[in-house]
Amino acid sequence: MIGGGVTFTYGQTNTLIGRDGDLRRVRDLLGIKAGGGSLLLAGDAGVGKTAVLDALARTADEEGIRVLRAAGVEFEADCSYSCLNQILFPFLDTIDDLEVPFREALRVALGFDSGRPPERLLVSNAVLRLLQKVAAAGPLLVVIDDLPWVDQASTAVLGFVARRVTGLGVSFLAAARSGARNLLYEGGGLPTYELPPLDEESAAQLVGIKFPGLARSVRQHLLAVAGGNPLALLELPTALQPASADPPTVLPLSRRLETLFGSRVTGLPTPSRRLLLLAALEGTGDLGVLQAASRQANDGYDLADLAPAERDQLVRIEGSTRRLRFRHPLIRSAVVGNSTSGEQRAVHGALAQVLVDQPERRAWHLGEATVEPDEEVAALLEDAARLTLHRGDAAGGMRTLIRSAHLTPQGQNRSRRLAEAAYLGAEATGALPSARKLLDDARHAVPNPENSLHSATATALLVLNSDGDVDTAHRLLVAAIESTAETHGYDAGDKALVDALHMLALICFFGARAELWQPYYRALERLKPKPPLFLSALGRTFSDPARTGAAASGELDLLIASLPGETDPMQITRTGTAALYLDRLGEVREAAWRVVRTGRDGGPARRHLSALIHLCLDDYLSGRWDEALDLADEGLQICEEHGYTAFAWYYLYIKSIISGARGNADDSLATAGRIIDWASARGAHCAGHYAHHAAAVASLGRGDFPGAYEHAAAVSPAGSLASHAPHALWVAMDLVEAGVRINRDQEAADHVRAMREAHTAALSPRQALLLDGAAALCTTDDEEALRLFERALATPGAERWRFEYARIQLAHGERLRRIRATAESRKPLGAALLTFEHLGARPWVERAEQELRAAGWNRRSPGEPKGRTLLTPQEREIARLAASGLTNKQIAERLFLSHRTVGAHLYQIFPKLGITSRGMLRDALDSGATSRRTRAADDGPDA
């Protein structure tokens, strides 16, 4: 087993004092021998987390359970996948038994092979598959100590694995100090067990066993100061005297212990202290490396000088692995904290001379040993960054590039390295503030920096996410692409060029003007040997889909066909973008969810956002409105956390359009107004188009047909589908419906004609549904109208677009009733009502009910609350759970929501059910809340 941290033997045996209950609870939560599970063991410094890990591992080993151990190391935290290497090193042979993609990805990530950088999701699945294979032979326990010091790449993979081990026979246990930022467990719903201090009786028993001769007054003082912390109980007696005064109460326990450890370190002989500093900065404790580095340092110390530290129990040597382990992480911190910067640089220099066969670690130590700019060291660090990026660790690559740039003399190389680090920060890791500073530094590195596509792409993204406008970002990026033509030669294999063109497509989409797209089209024509498939598709489906989208259907087929085996989040989200206006986001859902899960496990924030956008849009169209709202909240939180303000409008649009469709028109219009104000100031006309769409739906819902017409016409005037305004396709039927309602029949008919001339029905079944539905709305010939309604509703697959399909059913029923086909009208009206009730679309529920009443169908029982059937599926589930006696927090845990979201839902449920308290829920739900839904299904068609 590989491990680190402090191990306490409380007494003469391996029994821990006062921890029996904690050990039982942790075992139960881990599901050891019961299918497995995951758990974070948290607690204050010195509370005994490592002792509990040791006890659990020892017991598991005695029971025949295979135990894997690793520990985070502070000075190895920037070495990507180092912790994963610790865990998986014993299974090198088993790695070779994995499927080829998993095997290759894992060997490259762990540094055993070179090759194309594997995507984080592929590495994560490979590790999960490997552990599953190992656990097939018997239960497996994975133990990770000092989680905050585990490198970020390993943390992301382990977080992915931890969320999926239940049922695989793998138990996953990690330990971290309370309050430490633990990316592995953040936001994932995994259980945490807070290890408490020892109770008074157990603390007194421990001190009595370890220090039987301690004076009573000193013992009482010790127990009061230590507060049940086992490490303090074991360490403080050496410093306490009978007359000692209590330390200040504001002094944190960790600082007290660090101070104590510092005094113990400074009391060691100088050669011992310097050897401990070497071990602390080396990180892995490899005795061979320490011996070689001590000789290289030639500073009067060698491994023999470990003896005083071993006797003082500051360190121990593991015989099986021949590695040095600090007894507690605070000892390592104290060693470094009590050394000078000159001593640290000397040690880093000695380690760099020894680690010649480990280029990444050697470069890192050289960087730490170097004070003045040194191009040779900077180049080595840049090479190390490339290796890190090849393993798929963008964050680690960015950090190493920054270190490289800081050691680069002023000039083009410094500017170039800073620009590339900025690009990684802006496009991959979500570190926009850091990217802004890095770009500023890059511009100051040379008086007239060369044009750089990395710099220009990052700057364009930052401009979009600041107070800059679309035209500025567009000019900047087009100038960079065209001015560097001699460098990139319009080579379709030049990644920087391809990424820049993708960003240009996004900027053109934001601007929604034909002239913005012209440089993009010119660049595509010049790409050789031919444009990448997704860039070609974007040029047709994302720019002006009403005119060119259908021609890209074959390209989109190929992109979507590649998704099942695709592991690159960028490629997945690019395919989703190409699929948007051909209404094929449903075919990207599974892959988009993979990207979202990767993002939640610590993956790239930008790609996480893109996948959320696609899921939100598809959720709205397909009637998953509650999920869309939850994902929109998630997206807004990511935008706020990472500074991606330019993408917040997508999620605000989702909240606005669903709010308007559900009858909260004032909120919807206010949100749409915020988007329009933001978009107008920046020339982001596409964002304004989305907002006008939401406002049009809200206005239609509350019967403000002139307002709806005005908002729809702001996207595209009646009688035309505006050039390079893709969202004109989504508001076309809204404009026609509003026009008919305000007697602008000619404008409505002209708009239908424009839709037909553009052959919008060829884009997707949804567009065919909308075209026929719009045509039926505006025709004055009743027979022709009914024929068009029936053809629209018979469109294959049209039922997927639930809200729009139900709106056309409603219009069909209205037309039937107006021509006195009263009985026939009830079927489409009843079907529309069921859909509107399911969606919670209150204005349309009321319209459908009004039409049904006019058709002679009285569906409500006397005294039945009107709002009962307006509960959405999620509201009904929350109401059912609350009626069963669960608290908001318990409901939130069961439904994977926040307790605030549950409270907000209940706030809306009470008035809908006509009740005022939680205690009335059961009676309200039992009094026939579903009877109307049943009658709508049974009576609608043949009433």
Disulfide bonds with the S-S distance in Angstrom:
none
